[in-house]
Amino acid sequence: MLIDIIGIVSVFLILFLVFTNSSLSKIILVLFASSIALFIARLTLTQQSTLDAFFNSFGLLSILAFILVTIHFLKKRLVTNKNR
C-alpha cells in the first residue's frame, strides 16, 4: 500500500513539474528521491533482499538519468571555476 502511494505521488509530482516547465534536474531529483523512498519501503515492509529491493526501486533509466545530471553539474562547475 505504501509503495503504491509513493509511486502515485511521485508520478503526479513529476507530471506537475513537466507541465510547469521545470528544469530537467528538478524532475530527475524527484525521480531519484522517490526511488530512494521506494527502496527503503521495500527493504523494511516487504522484507526483500537488498539487491532485489535496489533493482525494483531504481530502474535503469533513473540510474542513467542520475549519472547524466551529475556529469552535467560537474561540467557546469568546472566551467564556472575556469571563468574566475
Backbone bond lengths (Angstrom), bond angles and torsions (degrees), N, CA, C in turn:
res aa  C-N    CA-C-N  psi(-1)  N-CA   C-N-CA  omega(-1)  CA-C   N-CA-C  phi
1 M - - - 1.448 - - 1.529 111.09 -
2 L 1.338 117.05 -49.62 1.460 120.67 179.77 1.520 111.08 -64.46
3 I 1.322 116.33 -36.87 1.465 120.50 179.14 1.522 110.24 -63.87
4 D 1.326 117.25 -40.30 1.463 120.91 177.25 1.521 111.41 -65.45
5 I 1.317 117.04 -40.23 1.468 121.08 179.91 1.525 110.35 -64.73
6 I 1.333 117.18 -42.74 1.466 120.45 178.15 1.521 110.18 -61.46
7 G 1.323 117.00 -43.12 1.461 120.88 179.12 1.512 112.86 -63.64
8 I 1.323 117.33 -44.15 1.466 121.13 -178.88 1.525 111.10 -66.68
9 V 1.328 116.87 -43.90 1.468 120.37 179.64 1.524 110.62 -63.35
10 S 1.324 117.10 -41.69 1.462 118.94 -179.38 1.525 111.64 -67.61
11 V 1.328 117.66 -36.50 1.470 119.94 177.07 1.523 110.53 -64.03
12 F 1.341 117.36 -45.31 1.463 119.86 178.64 1.522 111.66 -64.04
13 L 1.322 117.16 -38.62 1.457 120.31 179.40 1.523 111.31 -66.97
14 I 1.318 117.01 -41.04 1.466 120.32 177.78 1.522 110.48 -65.99
15 L 1.329 117.74 -41.98 1.466 120.14 177.09 1.523 111.36 -62.68
16 F 1.326 117.40 -40.00 1.459 121.06 176.91 1.528 110.70 -61.15
17 L 1.328 116.77 -43.69 1.462 120.07 179.66 1.525 111.72 -66.32
18 V 1.327 116.83 -35.63 1.466 120.01 178.24 1.521 110.38 -67.44
19 F 1.333 117.05 -44.89 1.460 120.05 -177.31 1.523 113.11 -72.78
20 T 1.334 117.91 -22.77 1.463 120.12 176.93 1.521 111.70 -92.88
21 N 1.328 116.56 9.03 1.463 122.51 175.45 1.523 112.46 61.13
22 S 1.312 116.77 41.42 1.461 120.86 177.49 1.523 109.85 -75.59
23 S 1.316 115.69 165.91 1.460 119.55 -178.23 1.529 110.49 -70.84
24 L 1.302 114.09 155.82 1.459 120.42 -178.74 1.523 111.05 -64.17
25 S 1.313 116.90 -32.68 1.466 119.49 -179.36 1.525 111.51 -65.36
26 K 1.334 118.16 -35.42 1.467 120.68 177.04 1.524 110.94 -67.26
27 I 1.316 116.45 -39.71 1.459 120.95 179.73 1.528 110.30 -64.84
28 I 1.314 116.58 -43.66 1.457 120.34 -179.69 1.519 110.64 -69.79
29 L 1.326 117.59 -33.42 1.462 120.92 176.41 1.527 110.79 -63.62
30 V 1.329 117.21 -41.45 1.470 121.05 176.83 1.528 110.04 -65.01
31 L 1.318 116.55 -40.83 1.462 120.79 178.05 1.526 110.90 -61.45
32 F 1.322 116.94 -43.32 1.461 120.64 -179.68 1.526 111.20 -68.88
33 A 1.331 117.50 -40.78 1.471 120.57 179.28 1.525 110.98 -64.43
34 S 1.329 117.05 -40.13 1.463 119.11 178.56 1.526 111.01 -68.43
35 S 1.325 117.36 -33.51 1.464 119.96 176.73 1.523 111.20 -66.16
36 I 1.326 116.88 -38.70 1.469 120.14 176.72 1.529 110.10 -64.68
37 A 1.333 116.86 -42.92 1.467 120.20 178.79 1.528 110.79 -62.91
38 L 1.325 117.34 -41.54 1.466 120.64 177.35 1.525 111.46 -64.48
39 F 1.317 116.77 -39.02 1.465 121.13 178.83 1.523 110.98 -61.71
40 I 1.325 116.54 -47.13 1.467 120.54 179.97 1.527 110.81 -64.81
41 A 1.338 116.67 -41.38 1.464 120.06 179.56 1.525 111.17 -64.89
42 R 1.321 116.95 -40.08 1.467 119.20 179.79 1.522 111.77 -69.23
43 L 1.319 117.04 -35.13 1.470 119.50 177.85 1.518 111.59 -66.96
44 T 1.328 116.66 -42.83 1.462 119.65 -173.14 1.526 113.13 -87.24
45 L 1.315 117.96 -40.41 1.463 119.88 -173.67 1.522 113.82 -87.11
46 T 1.317 116.98 -44.24 1.466 119.30 -175.18 1.516 112.80 -96.18
47 Q 1.329 117.31 -4.44 1.465 122.72 178.34 1.527 112.48 56.29
48 Q 1.333 116.53 36.73 1.460 120.10 175.77 1.523 109.20 -74.83
49 S 1.319 115.88 158.85 1.460 118.76 174.56 1.528 108.47 -67.78
50 T 1.309 115.72 160.28 1.462 120.43 -176.63 1.518 111.23 -60.78
51 L 1.310 117.44 -42.75 1.459 121.28 -178.86 1.525 111.45 -66.66
52 D 1.324 117.80 -43.36 1.465 120.89 177.99 1.521 111.20 -64.59
53 A 1.320 116.91 -43.05 1.463 120.30 179.09 1.518 110.78 -63.83
54 F 1.327 117.03 -38.02 1.463 120.57 179.56 1.521 111.06 -64.68
55 F 1.336 116.74 -49.82 1.461 119.52 -177.48 1.525 112.57 -70.72
56 N 1.325 118.44 -27.91 1.459 120.44 175.98 1.523 111.92 -76.57
57 S 1.314 117.78 -26.14 1.461 121.11 -177.20 1.522 112.17 -91.25
58 F 1.317 116.38 -43.62 1.461 121.17 -178.16 1.517 108.45 -102.98
59 G 1.315 116.02 109.48 1.445 119.40 175.58 1.516 110.12 -79.03
60 L 1.299 115.86 167.67 1.458 120.88 179.87 1.526 111.05 -60.58
61 L 1.325 116.54 -39.35 1.464 119.46 -179.02 1.523 112.20 -66.43
62 S 1.314 118.06 -38.23 1.463 119.07 -179.86 1.523 111.09 -70.20
63 I 1.322 117.90 -35.00 1.464 120.24 176.64 1.522 110.06 -66.83
64 L 1.326 117.37 -44.64 1.463 120.62 177.57 1.521 111.53 -63.03
65 A 1.323 117.00 -41.04 1.461 120.34 179.65 1.523 110.87 -63.98
66 F 1.317 117.71 -40.79 1.460 120.59 178.64 1.526 110.84 -64.25
67 I 1.319 117.72 -40.82 1.465 121.15 178.36 1.522 110.41 -64.50
68 L 1.340 117.33 -42.77 1.463 120.60 179.72 1.522 112.22 -64.56
69 V 1.317 117.66 -41.09 1.465 120.30 178.41 1.521 110.49 -66.31
70 T 1.316 117.48 -38.50 1.463 120.64 177.49 1.523 110.90 -62.98
71 I 1.321 117.30 -44.32 1.467 121.00 177.43 1.518 110.43 -62.25
72 H 1.326 117.52 -42.08 1.464 121.76 179.38 1.526 111.00 -60.84
73 F 1.330 117.41 -45.80 1.462 120.23 179.92 1.524 111.33 -66.02
74 L 1.326 117.59 -37.96 1.464 119.94 178.77 1.525 111.50 -66.73
75 K 1.339 117.06 -40.25 1.464 120.12 176.45 1.521 111.00 -63.68
76 K 1.319 116.32 -42.63 1.462 120.73 179.67 1.526 110.57 -62.68
77 R 1.309 116.98 -40.72 1.467 121.04 179.45 1.525 110.66 -66.32
78 L 1.337 117.82 -39.60 1.460 120.93 178.78 1.521 111.59 -65.15
79 V 1.322 117.14 -39.28 1.463 121.04 179.60 1.522 110.47 -66.20
80 T 1.322 117.92 -42.38 1.462 120.04 179.95 1.518 111.23 -69.49
81 N 1.327 118.38 -32.49 1.462 120.68 177.23 1.522 111.65 -71.41
82 K 1.332 118.24 -33.26 1.465 121.50 178.13 1.521 111.38 -71.27
83 N 1.321 117.45 -30.96 1.465 120.99 -178.82 1.522 112.55 -75.09
84 R 1.289 118.52 -14.54 1.475 121.26 -178.54 1.472 112.28 -79.71
